[in-house]
């Protein structure tokens, strides 16, 4: 019998030598490109009680125990669970990586489970890559239930004017696919993708589905679709991704984030949580758990990794990549510590009453400082400085709010320019100005606080707060956060 601890040490040393830590980035793609975004390669090695997890090394995903070869968990021989679960994710692996092992346990318990996949994997070798990933997910679900891949049945489906393909497996398990084109980790400005639908109510066009032709719809239709699915399933629990994922870091959180994930989660928050009555939504963190400690038992981690290994037989990118390793031994729900006092950029609700003084995406406001009641103003010209004025009707004193990468965008009403720090300036006491829109975190502000105490607006790239001068006509600056009234702002709807 060989020395297990020595084996673990050798494996770790060899892997670290071969695979140094690299930042994960997808290359920014054109809106119609079928090229494959590049992904950094990573490996994770997890040891404990003789268990060694080797992920992505040598083109394989495996969980190896020194004593046993892993086997697919058998379906539990118990009466079907009465629980009804609705999962809503972006891509055909998000549920395996971030909603599991809960997903797998719900399936094995006999719960009624429906999973909605909004995105098409159309960015590489279309349509084969997309179709293969879809089959891979159906294979995992079937294996988990002890059923055959060929037992899935497809049929047309429609809610709220949005068509989808409904796949059913037996009486309790189903999948919905709408095939919205992938938006990439960095969705290009103006791209008619999920982010544009969420933030600007863009009309977007899908890929053709298994049971439907190319179709177009906007945010209103997708909200109706989500509510229609919810009303049909009547779930006890709704699971989705992290609507806060892009609101931490400077500006990127550890592990990064995917704009499709954030947009889908915010659509669920908007459509189902801000409703009467609100649905019980649970949000699961995704890439940002990379540096969080493993929190799954060896048995649960083994089941999660085994299911993902089955999926990778249909996804060659996932099979050879090492990026997935850190996620297979952990699952984290969004909690109060992660959420903090952040305000998620959402459109104004359509079914519940607006919260007076709460800012909403797409709406216009006067922005008033708590310390002196002076209002933000700016001339509508490039490089114009942001200042304050006592006059409520001052020119340039009405701002439209946007939901942009990393947070909120503040744009003078009727302007194509946005408030930002030129050249990503991080110097305290420097002045925000009007700049051309980009994906730069220096144009995003994160709103902390509430209506009662006022909102602190922190630049995503610097973490510094939008700070009012003491006198009218003075320039606004970015300054280290001190939570003083000079850094607290009220939003007055126009």
N, C-alpha and C positions, 0 to 999 in steps of 0.2 A: 504493500500500500504506500503510495507516494505522499510526500509532505504537502498538505493542502496549502498552508500559509506560504510556503516557498513558491508554489505554483501561482498563487494569487499575486505575489510580489513580482515574479518574473513576467507574468502577463501584463500587469500594470506598467512595468518599466518598458517592456517592448512596445506596447501601444503608445505610450507617451512619446517615445522616441520617434515613432513613425508618424504620429498624428498630433502636431502641435496645435494649440488653441488658436482658432481664427475667428474673426468677426463674420457673422452671417449676413450676407446681402444677396438680394436678387437684383440683377441688372434691370434698370428701368427700361421698359419695353414700349414700343409703339402700340397704339390701340388695336391694330389689326394684325400684329405679328404673331406667327406661329412658332417663333424661336423659343427655345427652352431657357428660362432664366437660370443663371448659374447659382449653385448652392455650395456653401462651404462644407467640407467633409469633417465629421467628428466621430469620435468613438467614446463610449462610456463603458467602464468596467466596474461592476458592482460585486463586492464579495461579502459573504457573511454566512456562517454556519455551513460552509462547504459549497455554497451557491456562488457561481461565477456567471455574470451576465456579460455576454460578448455581443455587441450590437454593431452590425455593419462591417466588421472586419473580414477581409477576404471575400466581400460580396455576399455576406450572409447575415441574417438576423437570427440569433439563437439564444436560448437559455439552456445552459448546460449544468447539470449537477454531477458531482464526482461519482455518485452512486447510481443515478437513474437518468434515463433519457426522458425528456418531457413528453407528455401526451396531451392531446386535446381534452379539456375537461368534459366529462359526460354530462348531458342534461340532467338536472336534478329530478329524481323520481318523487315529486311532491305534487299536491293539488295545485292547479294554476293559481297564481297570485291574482287578487282582485285589483291590484294597482294598475292605473292607466298612465302611461308616460309618453310625452311628446318631446322629441329632441329636434332642435333646429340648429343646423350648422351650415358652414359655407361649402367645404370640400369633402370629397370622398376619402377621408381618413381622419377628419377632425374628431369624429365621435370615438374612434378607436384610441386616438392619442390622448384626448383631453376629457372625454366624458366616461372613459372606462377606468377601472373595471365595473363601475356601476351599470353601464349599458349591458355588459355581458351577464352580470348577475341578474338584471331584470329579465333578460331573455331566458336564462336558465330557470328562473322562478316561475315562468309562465305568465308574466305580466303582459298586458296589451301595450305594445310598443310601436310607435310610428316615428320615423326619422325623416326629416325634410332636408334635402341637399339642394341648396340654391345654385351653386356654381357648376359650370362645365369645365372640365380639365382640358381646355382647348388650346393650350399654349405650346403643345409639342405633339408632332406627328398626328395631327387631327385628321379623322376622328378616332383612330385606333387607340391612342393613349387614353382618351376620355372613356371610351367604351370598356377598355380593359380595367380601368380603375372602378368603374361602376360594377362590373362583374366581380371584381375582387371583394368588394363590400358585401355583395349578395352571398358570396361563398362563405365569408366569415359568419354572417348571420345564420346561414343554413347549417354550417358545421356546429355552431354553438347550440342549435336546437336539435342536433342529431338528424337533420334532414338533408336532402339532396339539392344541389344547385338547380337542377332541372325542375324542381317543384315550385319555383317562383312563377307567378303569372302576372302579366302586364295588361293594363287597361287604361283608357283615357280618364282624365280627372280634370275638374274645373271648379274653382271657387273664386268669386269676386271678379270674374272675367279673365283670370289667369289660368292657363292650361298647364298641366303637368302630366307626367307618367306616374301612375300608381302601380307599384309592384307589391303583391301580396304573397305571403308565405304562411299557409294555414289560415286560421281564423283570427290570430291575435297580432301578427307581425306584418308591418307594411313599411314601404319606403316611397317617398315622393321626390321627383327630380324635375327642376325647371330649366336647367342648363343656361343660366346667365353666364356670359363670357367672363373668364377670370380677370380680376382687376390687378393682380400682382401685389407683392408686398408694398410697393410704392405705386399707387394708382396715378397715372399721369393726369395733370390738370385738364379738365374739360372732357376726360374720357367718359363715354356713356357706359359706365360700369356700376357696380353695386354702390360704391361710395357716392357717385353722382346722384343716384336714385335716392339714397338716404338723405344726403345733405342739401340737394337742390331740387328734388322732385323731378329729376330728368326722366325723359321717356327713353327706355333702354330696349334693345333688341336681343332676343335669345338666339341660341343655336336651335336647329330643329330637334325635337325630342323623338323618342321611340314611338309616341302616339300622337304627336302634335307638330304642326308646321312652325316655322319661324313666327314669333309673335312679338309685339311691343306692349309695354305697360310702364306705368310710373309708380311712384311711392303710394299713392292713394289706392291703386289696384292691389299692390302687394300687401298693404295693410288689410284690405278686405279678404285677400287670400288667406293670410295668417289667421285672421279671426274666424274665417269659415272652417279651416282645418281644426282649429281649437274647439269650435262649437260642435263639430262632428265627433271628435275624439273624446271631448269632455275630460281632459287629463287631470289627474290628481297632482301632477308635477310637470313643469316645463323645464327642460334643460337646454342651455345654449352657451355661447362663448362669452368672452370678457369685454363688456362695453367700456371698461376703464383702461384697457391695455396700452393705449397711446398717451395716457395722461400722466405718466411717471418717467423719470430719467431726465437727462440733460442733452438733447431732448429725447433720445431713445432709451427705453428701459432695458435693463439687462435681459438678454435673450431676444430683444426686438419684438416686432408685432407685425401683423398682416392686416392691411386696411379692409380686405373682404371680411375677415373675422369680426373686426370692430363694427363694421357697417351692419352685418347680419345681427349681431347682438343688440345693437341700438334699435334696429327695426323691431326686434322682439320686445325690447323694453317699451318702445313707443306704442306698439300695436296691442300688446297683451297685458303689460303691467300697468300702463296708463289707460285703464279701461274700467268699465263698471259692469260687474265687479272685477277687480284686478285678478289676473291669473297668478298662481304660485310659481314664479320664475326663479330658477337657480342658475347662477352664472358661474362658469368654470374658466379658470385662468388657462392660458395656452403657453405661448413661447416664454412668457415671463417667469415660468416656474423653473427655468433651466438651472438657476443657481440656488433654488430652494432645496432643502434636504429631502431625501427619499422618505415617503410616509406610508408606503404600502408594505404589507407583510410579504415574505418571500412567495407564499402561495398565490396571493392576488397579483403580485408583479409578474409571476410566471404565467398566469392565465392571460394577462394583458399582453405580454410580449409574444406569447404563442399565437394569439389571435392576430396581432400585427404581422407576425412572420407569414402567416397564411395570406394576408392581404398583399404582402410584398411580392409574392409569386406573380401577381398581376400588375405590379407597378415597378418597372426596372429601376426607376430613379430612386425610389425608397429602398429597394433591395441593396443597392450598392452604396447608398449614402450613410454617413455616420451621424447625421444631424439629429436623428430621432432618439438616440440612446438616453439622454438625460430625462426624457419624458416618460419612459416606460416603467420607472419605479416610483412614480409619484402621481397624484391627482389632487388638485387644490381647487376648492370653491372660493369665489370672491367672498371675503368677509369684511367686517367693519374696519379692520386695520388696513386692508388693501384699498377699500373704498374711501376711507377718510371723509373729509368734508368737500370732496371734489364734486363739481356740478357737471354732469354729462351733457354735452351739446345735443339737444333734441328739438325737433319742431314743436310748435304749439299743439297741445292735445286737441283732438277732435271730438272726444266723448266726455271728458271730464272738464271741470271748470279750470281755467288758467289760474295759476298762482300769481296774485298781484305782486309785481316787483321782481318776478323770476324771469330771467332772459330766456328767449327761445330762438332757435335757428330760423333764419328767414324773416324775422321780424325786425322792426326799426325802433330805435330808442334814442333818447337823450341820456347821456351818461354823466352823472352828477357826483361830485366828491363829498364825502361825509364831513370832512374837516371844515370846509369853507363854503359848501353848496355851490361852488363854481363848476361849470360844465366843460366837458371836452369839446374843443373846436379844432378845425384844421382847414387850411385852404386846399381846394381840390387841384393840386398840382404836384408833380413829382418832387420829392425831397422836402416838401413843406413840413415844418415841425409841428408836433402835437402840442397844443397849449390849452389854456382854460379861459373862460369868459363868464361874466355874471349874467349875460343876456340869454334868456331861454331860446330866443329865435335867431341867434347869431348864425350867420352863414357858415356852413360846414359843421353845424352842431348836431346833426342827426346821423346816426350810424346804423347800418344794417349788419346784423350778426350772421356769421357763417360757421358751419361745422367743417373745420379743415384738419388736415393731418396734424396731430399733436395737441389739438385743443380748439379754442374759439378764434375766429378771425373777426376783426373790426374794420369795416369798410365804410367810408362816407357814402351816404345814400346817393345813388346816381353816378358813382365813380367806378372806374376799373382798377383803382389803386387800393392798397391795403396798408394798415398801420403795421410797421415793423421796425426792427433795428437794422440799419444799413450794414451790409457786409458782416452780419451776425455779430455785431459789436456787443461785447460783454462788459464794457467798462461802466462802473457805477456813475451816476449823475449824467450820463449821456442821454440824448433826446431821441425818442421814437419819431419816425418820419413816415410820410407816404412813399411806398415803394411798389414796384411791379410785383404781381403775385408770383409765387414759386412754391416749392415744397419745403422751404427753409423753416426750421423751427423758430427762427427769429421773428416770424410773422404770426406765431400762435401764442395765445394767452390761455392759461389754465385758471379757471374760476374756482376759488375756494370760499366757503362761507355759506351764508343764507340771507334771506330777505331781512330778517330781524337785525342781524349784525352787519350787513353790508358784504360786498364781495371783494376779495383780494384778487387781483389779476396779475399772475406771474408769467413772465416770458418763458416759454418752454426751453429755449436754448441756454438761458443764463440763470433761471430760477429767481431773477430779481423782479420786484414788484413795480407796477405802474404807480407813480407817485406824483401827487399834485404839488405845484408850487404854493407859496403862501399868498401871493398877490395875483390879481387878475392880470392877464397878458403875459404872465410868465410861462416858460416852457415846462411841460411835463417831462419827467425823467424816469429812467429805470434805477432802482436803488435796492439794496439788500432789504429783505422783508423784515419789518419790525411790527407789523400788524397795527400800526397807528391809524387814526382816522384819515390821515393824508393818503393812506394806501387802501382805503375802503371806498367802494363805489356803489351807487344805486342806479338801477335801470328804469327809466321813466318811459313807458310805451308812447309811441307817436302814432 
